[in-house]
Each structure stands twice: as C-alpha cells, then as structure tokens.
C-alpha cells in the first residue's frame, strides 16, 4: 500500500461507520470503473481508427468546418 493510501485509510478510520461504508462503496465502484476502462482501452480500437481516418480524409477534402465547443 502506498503512503498516501495508508494515510487516507487512517483518516477514514476516524470517521463514523456509516460514512466509512459510503466511502468504501464509492472506492469499490471507482475501482470497478477503472478496471473496466483499462480493459476497454486495451482492446484494439478498429472502429475509432476508421472514424479518425474518415475525419482526416474529410478534413483534407475541405468537407469540415472549424467550430468551437459552443457551436456543436
């Protein structure tokens, strides 16, 4: 366990049990989500590569227009 995680755990131990359980549930959910993301990102991204290639072709052909986030 890292020093920072150990420090956090010691701090959590001082909290009321209900709050400890809430934090534990959130941590477990965060860990599950992180593992899911890692698994997803480890897979080949064929669809994403094809979309990126299409976007580059369209941009090179002048079929795109520059926009800001507010214009999407």
VMD Tcl script that builds the backbone (N, CA, C; Angstrom):
set m [mol new atoms 216]
animate dup $m
set s [atomselect $m all]
$s set {name element resname resid chain x y z} {
  {N N UNK 1 A 0.852 -1.168 0.000}
  {CA C UNK 1 A 0.000 0.000 0.000}
  {C C UNK 1 A 0.901 1.234 0.000}
  {N N UNK 2 A 0.517 2.222 -0.775}
  {CA C UNK 2 A 1.315 3.440 -0.827}
  {C C UNK 2 A 1.138 4.248 0.454}
  {N N UNK 3 A 2.055 5.167 0.671}
  {CA C UNK 3 A 1.995 6.030 1.848}
  {C C UNK 3 A 0.730 6.878 1.832}
  {N N UNK 4 A 0.399 7.405 0.669}
  {CA C UNK 4 A -0.785 8.262 0.567}
  {C C UNK 4 A -2.068 7.474 0.830}
  {N N UNK 5 A -2.156 6.276 0.293}
  {CA C UNK 5 A -3.346 5.460 0.522}
  {C C UNK 5 A -3.455 5.067 1.997}
  {N N UNK 6 A -2.333 4.746 2.592}
  {CA C UNK 6 A -2.316 4.405 4.013}
  {C C UNK 6 A -2.779 5.587 4.858}
  {N N UNK 7 A -2.329 6.778 4.496}
  {CA C UNK 7 A -2.735 7.998 5.205}
  {C C UNK 7 A -4.248 8.208 5.076}
  {N N UNK 8 A -4.771 7.982 3.868}
  {CA C UNK 8 A -6.214 8.140 3.638}
  {C C UNK 8 A -7.003 7.128 4.453}
  {N N UNK 9 A -6.537 5.891 4.489}
  {CA C UNK 9 A -7.232 4.855 5.246}
  {C C UNK 9 A -7.253 5.167 6.742}
  {N N UNK 10 A -6.152 5.656 7.267}
  {CA C UNK 10 A -6.106 6.027 8.688}
  {C C UNK 10 A -7.092 7.152 8.982}
  {N N UNK 11 A -7.190 8.072 8.051}
  {CA C UNK 11 A -8.124 9.188 8.217}
  {C C UNK 11 A -9.565 8.705 8.161}
  {N N UNK 12 A -9.838 7.778 7.242}
  {CA C UNK 12 A -11.184 7.222 7.107}
  {C C UNK 12 A -11.595 6.486 8.370}
  {N N UNK 13 A -10.641 5.799 9.000}
  {CA C UNK 13 A -10.938 5.044 10.227}
  {C C UNK 13 A -11.468 5.934 11.351}
  {N N UNK 14 A -11.190 7.224 11.293}
  {CA C UNK 14 A -11.643 8.138 12.346}
  {C C UNK 14 A -13.076 8.622 12.121}
  {N N UNK 15 A -13.643 8.318 10.981}
  {CA C UNK 15 A -14.989 8.782 10.638}
  {C C UNK 15 A -16.046 7.824 11.174}
  {N N UNK 16 A -17.286 8.298 11.274}
  {CA C UNK 16 A -18.377 7.410 11.693}
  {C C UNK 16 A -18.515 6.228 10.708}
  {N N UNK 17 A -18.991 5.109 11.226}
  {CA C UNK 17 A -19.071 3.884 10.436}
  {C C UNK 17 A -19.907 4.049 9.163}
  {N N UNK 18 A -21.007 4.788 9.252}
  {CA C UNK 18 A -21.853 4.968 8.063}
  {C C UNK 18 A -21.096 5.708 6.970}
  {N N UNK 19 A -20.316 6.702 7.349}
  {CA C UNK 19 A -19.523 7.443 6.372}
  {C C UNK 19 A -18.391 6.568 5.820}
  {N N UNK 20 A -17.804 5.746 6.674}
  {CA C UNK 20 A -16.771 4.811 6.216}
  {C C UNK 20 A -17.345 3.885 5.138}
  {N N UNK 21 A -18.560 3.387 5.384}
  {CA C UNK 21 A -19.195 2.496 4.419}
  {C C UNK 21 A -19.488 3.210 3.095}
  {N N UNK 22 A -19.931 4.448 3.187}
  {CA C UNK 22 A -20.194 5.226 1.965}
  {C C UNK 22 A -18.916 5.407 1.159}
  {N N UNK 23 A -17.834 5.743 1.840}
  {CA C UNK 23 A -16.547 5.932 1.163}
  {C C UNK 23 A -16.076 4.610 0.561}
  {N N UNK 24 A -16.249 3.521 1.305}
  {CA C UNK 24 A -15.849 2.202 0.806}
  {C C UNK 24 A -16.630 1.832 -0.448}
  {N N UNK 25 A -17.945 2.081 -0.438}
  {CA C UNK 25 A -18.767 1.796 -1.618}
  {C C UNK 25 A -18.294 2.604 -2.820}
  {N N UNK 26 A -17.984 3.883 -2.607}
  {CA C UNK 26 A -17.518 4.732 -3.697}
  {C C UNK 26 A -16.167 4.253 -4.225}
  {N N UNK 27 A -15.278 3.891 -3.325}
  {CA C UNK 27 A -13.969 3.377 -3.744}
  {C C UNK 27 A -14.108 2.103 -4.568}
  {N N UNK 28 A -14.950 1.181 -4.108}
  {CA C UNK 28 A -15.150 -0.065 -4.843}
  {C C UNK 28 A -15.737 0.192 -6.227}
  {N N UNK 29 A -16.667 1.124 -6.299}
  {CA C UNK 29 A -17.254 1.493 -7.591}
  {C C UNK 29 A -16.205 2.129 -8.499}
  {N N UNK 30 A -15.397 3.025 -7.949}
  {CA C UNK 30 A -14.335 3.663 -8.729}
  {C C UNK 30 A -13.323 2.640 -9.239}
  {N N UNK 31 A -12.967 1.687 -8.398}
  {CA C UNK 31 A -12.022 0.649 -8.800}
  {C C UNK 31 A -12.615 -0.189 -9.929}
  {N N UNK 32 A -13.866 -0.581 -9.803}
  {CA C UNK 32 A -14.518 -1.370 -10.846}
  {C C UNK 32 A -14.571 -0.595 -12.161}
  {N N UNK 33 A -14.908 0.688 -12.088}
  {CA C UNK 33 A -14.953 1.520 -13.299}
  {C C UNK 33 A -13.575 1.667 -13.928}
  {N N UNK 34 A -12.557 1.849 -13.115}
  {CA C UNK 34 A -11.194 1.986 -13.634}
  {C C UNK 34 A -10.747 0.704 -14.330}
  {N N UNK 35 A -11.031 -0.435 -13.724}
  {CA C UNK 35 A -10.667 -1.717 -14.339}
  {C C UNK 35 A -11.410 -1.923 -15.654}
  {N N UNK 36 A -12.664 -1.501 -15.697}
  {CA C UNK 36 A -13.452 -1.612 -16.923}
  {C C UNK 36 A -12.840 -0.737 -18.029}
  {N N UNK 37 A -12.451 0.496 -17.686}
  {CA C UNK 37 A -11.817 1.383 -18.657}
  {C C UNK 37 A -10.509 0.794 -19.161}
  {N N UNK 38 A -9.696 0.272 -18.251}
  {CA C UNK 38 A -8.423 -0.320 -18.654}
  {C C UNK 38 A -8.641 -1.482 -19.613}
  {N N UNK 39 A -9.645 -2.296 -19.333}
  {CA C UNK 39 A -9.955 -3.426 -20.204}
  {C C UNK 39 A -10.421 -2.932 -21.573}
  {N N UNK 40 A -11.268 -1.923 -21.585}
  {CA C UNK 40 A -11.773 -1.363 -22.841}
  {C C UNK 40 A -10.656 -0.759 -23.670}
  {N N UNK 41 A -9.797 0.014 -23.030}
  {CA C UNK 41 A -8.715 0.688 -23.754}
  {C C UNK 41 A -7.623 -0.268 -24.211}
  {N N UNK 42 A -7.544 -1.445 -23.606}
  {CA C UNK 42 A -6.535 -2.426 -24.010}
  {C C UNK 42 A -6.937 -3.152 -25.292}
  {N N UNK 43 A -8.221 -3.085 -25.647}
  {CA C UNK 43 A -8.704 -3.743 -26.861}
  {C C UNK 43 A -8.306 -2.931 -28.087}
  {N N UNK 44 A -8.164 -3.605 -29.221}
  {CA C UNK 44 A -7.914 -2.863 -30.466}
  {C C UNK 44 A -9.056 -1.883 -30.738}
  {N N UNK 45 A -8.714 -0.708 -31.179}
  {CA C UNK 45 A -9.698 0.353 -31.404}
  {C C UNK 45 A -9.968 0.523 -32.902}
  {N N UNK 46 A -10.376 -0.558 -33.563}
  {CA C UNK 46 A -10.572 -0.559 -35.015}
  {C C UNK 46 A -11.603 0.482 -35.438}
  {N N UNK 47 A -12.749 0.518 -34.761}
  {CA C UNK 47 A -13.794 1.485 -35.129}
  {C C UNK 47 A -13.291 2.916 -34.995}
  {N N UNK 48 A -12.588 3.172 -33.900}
  {CA C UNK 48 A -12.075 4.511 -33.662}
  {C C UNK 48 A -11.047 4.898 -34.721}
  {N N UNK 49 A -10.186 3.948 -35.086}
  {CA C UNK 49 A -9.189 4.217 -36.127}
  {C C UNK 49 A -9.860 4.542 -37.458}
  {N N UNK 50 A -10.929 3.795 -37.796}
  {CA C UNK 50 A -11.637 4.054 -39.049}
  {C C UNK 50 A -12.308 5.426 -39.034}
  {N N UNK 51 A -12.896 5.786 -37.903}
  {CA C UNK 51 A -13.526 7.107 -37.795}
  {C C UNK 51 A -12.484 8.218 -37.907}
  {N N UNK 52 A -11.324 8.016 -37.291}
  {CA C UNK 52 A -10.258 9.015 -37.366}
  {C C UNK 52 A -9.764 9.168 -38.801}
  {N N UNK 53 A -9.587 8.044 -39.500}
  {CA C UNK 53 A -9.157 8.102 -40.901}
  {C C UNK 53 A -10.179 8.838 -41.757}
  {N N UNK 54 A -11.466 8.558 -41.539}
  {CA C UNK 54 A -12.534 9.228 -42.282}
  {C C UNK 54 A -12.511 10.732 -42.006}
  {N N UNK 55 A -12.337 11.101 -40.743}
  {CA C UNK 55 A -12.295 12.518 -40.384}
  {C C UNK 55 A -11.112 13.215 -41.053}
  {N N UNK 56 A -9.972 12.554 -41.094}
  {CA C UNK 56 A -8.799 13.149 -41.745}
  {C C UNK 56 A -9.026 13.306 -43.242}
  {N N UNK 57 A -9.651 12.300 -43.873}
  {CA C UNK 57 A -9.957 12.405 -45.319}
  {C C UNK 57 A -10.915 13.564 -45.578}
  {N N UNK 58 A -11.955 13.663 -44.762}
  {CA C UNK 58 A -12.929 14.739 -44.943}
  {C C UNK 58 A -12.292 16.103 -44.707}
  {N N UNK 59 A -11.414 16.184 -43.735}
  {CA C UNK 59 A -10.720 17.449 -43.470}
  {C C UNK 59 A -9.816 17.820 -44.636}
  {N N UNK 60 A -9.078 16.846 -45.161}
  {CA C UNK 60 A -8.191 17.101 -46.306}
  {C C UNK 60 A -8.976 17.509 -47.544}
  {N N UNK 61 A -10.198 17.000 -47.668}
  {CA C UNK 61 A -11.036 17.312 -48.822}
  {C C UNK 61 A -11.823 18.610 -48.621}
  {N N UNK 62 A -11.614 19.285 -47.496}
  {CA C UNK 62 A -12.307 20.542 -47.241}
  {C C UNK 62 A -13.771 20.373 -46.856}
  {N N UNK 63 A -14.142 19.192 -46.386}
  {CA C UNK 63 A -15.537 18.925 -46.044}
  {C C UNK 63 A -15.849 19.195 -44.566}
  {N N UNK 64 A -14.924 19.760 -43.849}
  {CA C UNK 64 A -15.153 20.056 -42.436}
  {C C UNK 64 A -15.104 21.558 -42.212}
  {N N UNK 65 A -15.647 21.975 -41.087}
  {CA C UNK 65 A -15.590 23.401 -40.774}
  {C C UNK 65 A -15.157 23.550 -39.317}
  {N N UNK 66 A -14.299 24.516 -39.074}
  {CA C UNK 66 A -13.789 24.761 -37.737}
  {C C UNK 66 A -14.900 25.321 -36.848}
  {N N UNK 67 A -15.064 24.702 -35.675}
  {CA C UNK 67 A -16.104 25.122 -34.742}
  {C C UNK 67 A -15.575 25.061 -33.320}
  {N N UNK 68 A -16.140 25.873 -32.469}
  {CA C UNK 68 A -15.828 25.810 -31.056}
  {C C UNK 68 A -16.828 24.906 -30.350}
  {N N UNK 69 A -16.560 24.597 -29.113}
  {CA C UNK 69 A -17.450 23.715 -28.365}
  {C C UNK 69 A -18.863 24.287 -28.254}
  {N N UNK 70 A -18.985 25.580 -28.204}
  {CA C UNK 70 A -20.298 26.215 -28.078}
  {C C UNK 70 A -21.145 26.064 -29.336}
  {N N UNK 71 A -20.501 25.715 -30.447}
  {CA C UNK 71 A -21.221 25.609 -31.724}
  {C C UNK 71 A -21.585 24.168 -32.077}
  {N N UNK 72 A -21.226 23.229 -31.253}
  {CA C UNK 72 A -21.524 21.824 -31.588}
  {C C UNK 72 A -22.984 21.508 -31.427}
}
mol reanalyze $m
mol bondsrecalc $m
mol representation Tube
mol addrep $m
